Amino acid sequence: MSLARKFLLALSTNRWLRERATKTAFVRRSVSTFMPGERLEDAMAAAAAQQARGIGTILTKLGE
């Protein structure tokens, strides 16, 4: 496994980083297109907005 992969995997499981990074405006703006929220209602609202523009969506549940 590459060093970069190990580093990114370590970051992905870091509780301290998760609690802080997800609250920063930069991170929230960066991921909002791909992950509109943490609740089903957020995903459905984003899908409806995309559908209104003629863009299809696929929703998946991440097992985190």
N, C-alpha and C positions, 0 to 999 in steps of 0.2 A: 504494500500500500504506500502511495506517495506521501511525502511529508505534508503537502498542501491538503490532501484528502484527510489525513489524520487531524490536521489543525482545524479544518472546517467541521469535521465530525465532533471534535471536542467542543468547539464553540456552540454547536447545535444542541448540546446537552447541558450547557452551562446555565444554571438557574439564575445566577446574578445577572448575567448578560441578557437573558430573556426578559427578566423583569424590567430592566432599564431600556434596552434597545426598542422594545415594542411600544414604548411610550414616546419616542422621539419623532418629531414631525418628519424628518428625512426618511426614516424607515417606513413610517405609515404611508407616506406618499409613494415611495418606491414600490411597495407591494400591493397597493390598493387595486390596481388593475387586475392583478392575478389572484389576489386573495382579498375580496372586498370586506371581509369581517370574520368574526369567529362564530356567528350564529347562522342558522339556516335562513332566518328572515333576511339577513344581510345579503346572503348569496342569491336568494330569490329576487330581491329588489334589484341587484346588479344585473341579473339575467334578464329581468323585465326591461331594464333600461337598454341593454344591448339588443334585445329583440325589437324594440321600438326603432332601432337604427338599422334593422335588417341583418343583425349579426347573431348567429347561433351560439349557444353556449353548451358546455358539458360540465356538470357538477360532480365532484368526487368527494368522498369523506376521507380525510387523512387520519390515520390511526396514530396520533401523537399522544 
